[in-house]
Amino acid sequence: MSTGTRPVLDVTGLDVHYGGRRRRRRVLHGVSLSVAPGETVGLIGETGSGKSTLARTVLGLVRPTAGSVVLDGEDVTAYGARQWRELRRGGVVQYVFQDPLRSLDPDLTVEASLTEPLLVRGTSRAEAAARVRSFLPRVRLTEDLLGRLPGELSGGQRQRIAVARALVTDPRLVILDEPVSALDSANRVQVLEILKELRASGVALVFISHDLGSVAGIADRIAVLYRGELVEVGAARDVVGRPEHPYTRLLVGSAPTLRGAPADRAERAALRALLPA
Ligand SMILES: Nc1ncnc2c1ncn2[C@@H]1O[C@H](COP(=O)(O)OP(=O)(O)OP(=O)(O)O)[C@@H](O)[C@H]1O
């Protein structure tokens, strides 16, 4: 297979358990998901459905009990801590958290935060500084912010810096875990617009959200996670326009922006009754 068509992420039959032997609890079950180069996949599901666990497993922060994770053609399932460190340093996969303060070191200036991932990869200081400056307009930021600390920025600016930091190394895949949930509506729209534009650079995005409305306008495909299982995966317009699983129908019905009118109480109760316990 050529690298052009090879998935940038290929997760197969993933099971994840948390807890010790006595309190062992299955959080993901048989999850299989593939992301093509340049594709944007929205991963949606309610709180506790396992979205972050899936992201953390793909990033090597949680070890699966079964299944495999292949990143850009490399089976990383059995990677040890050192191999993961090297892989992360290589910048193939990057991530953005809901809270940008988790993605940014509070003691580093914006400039240091943005140049660091490039310097770690061996880019010269001058080249890194030039690359950072040329990247700023793509996230609607200006050079006067470079000397500030994360604590001296607005929430929206911080999240745009976190997005820039994830993308400045030209990764193949970026996982964004609820990247707009903590933002007000103006900043949310702006970050979504920026992400849409950045897709043109060919990076693959996995966009995690509990809100179908945020994901629907940006994702090529949508994957729906319900209680640790992927219950529906399809083209965004099909999942929104013709949802098949009762849980997806409930989600679409609860998002008035996606439907003429939200589902009424009786309809929601009928859909809930169809969901597996
Ligand atoms: N480190 C952990 N140890 C034990 N249980 C955990 C751990 N992390 C998460 N869980 C549990 O696993 C389940 C899935 O959590 P996860 O954070 O993956 O869900 P989520 O869909 O991302 O939820 P949210 O939208 O609230 O972030 C939850 O029941 C959670 O309490």
PDBQT file of the ligand as one rigid body, heavy atoms in Angstrom, charges set to zero:
ROOT
HETATM    1  N1  LIG A 301      -7.452   6.431  35.217  1.00  0.00    +0.000 N 
HETATM    2  C1  LIG A 301      -8.670   5.891  35.388  1.00  0.00    +0.000 A 
HETATM    3  N2  LIG A 301      -8.869   4.921  36.308  1.00  0.00    +0.000 NA
HETATM    4  C2  LIG A 301     -10.086   4.352  36.489  1.00  0.00    +0.000 A 
HETATM    5  N3  LIG A 301     -11.188   4.700  35.778  1.00  0.00    +0.000 NA
HETATM    6  C3  LIG A 301     -11.055   5.668  34.849  1.00  0.00    +0.000 A 
HETATM    7  C4  LIG A 301      -9.790   6.324  34.611  1.00  0.00    +0.000 A 
HETATM    8  N4  LIG A 301      -9.966   7.250  33.623  1.00  0.00    +0.000 NA
HETATM    9  C5  LIG A 301     -11.270   7.178  33.274  1.00  0.00    +0.000 A 
HETATM   10  N5  LIG A 301     -11.923   6.242  33.998  1.00  0.00    +0.000 N 
HETATM   11  C6  LIG A 301     -13.343   5.849  33.861  1.00  0.00    +0.000 C 
HETATM   12  O1  LIG A 301     -13.502   5.293  32.562  1.00  0.00    +0.000 OA
HETATM   13  C7  LIG A 301     -14.740   5.695  31.982  1.00  0.00    +0.000 C 
HETATM   14  C8  LIG A 301     -14.450   6.406  30.662  1.00  0.00    +0.000 C 
HETATM   15  O2  LIG A 301     -13.783   7.642  30.942  1.00  0.00    +0.000 OA
HETATM   16  P1  LIG A 301     -13.319   8.644  29.796  1.00  0.00    +0.000 P 
HETATM   17  O3  LIG A 301     -12.637   9.784  30.460  1.00  0.00    +0.000 OA
HETATM   18  O4  LIG A 301     -12.585   7.881  28.773  1.00  0.00    +0.000 OA
HETATM   19  O5  LIG A 301     -14.735   9.076  29.204  1.00  0.00    +0.000 OA
HETATM   20  P2  LIG A 301     -15.103  10.326  28.272  1.00  0.00    +0.000 P 
HETATM   21  O6  LIG A 301     -16.091   9.815  27.291  1.00  0.00    +0.000 OA
HETATM   22  O7  LIG A 301     -13.876  10.953  27.753  1.00  0.00    +0.000 OA
HETATM   23  O8  LIG A 301     -15.820  11.269  29.312  1.00  0.00    +0.000 OA
HETATM   24  P3  LIG A 301     -15.810  12.904  29.386  1.00  0.00    +0.000 P 
HETATM   25  O9  LIG A 301     -16.597  13.366  28.204  1.00  0.00    +0.000 OA
HETATM   26  O10 LIG A 301     -16.499  13.169  30.688  1.00  0.00    +0.000 OA
HETATM   27  O11 LIG A 301     -14.379  13.342  29.378  1.00  0.00    +0.000 OA
HETATM   28  C9  LIG A 301     -15.426   6.572  33.017  1.00  0.00    +0.000 C 
HETATM   29  O12 LIG A 301     -16.333   5.775  33.714  1.00  0.00    +0.000 OA
HETATM   30  C10 LIG A 301     -14.291   7.027  33.918  1.00  0.00    +0.000 C 
HETATM   31  O13 LIG A 301     -14.761   7.229  35.230  1.00  0.00    +0.000 OA
ENDROOT
TORSDOF 0
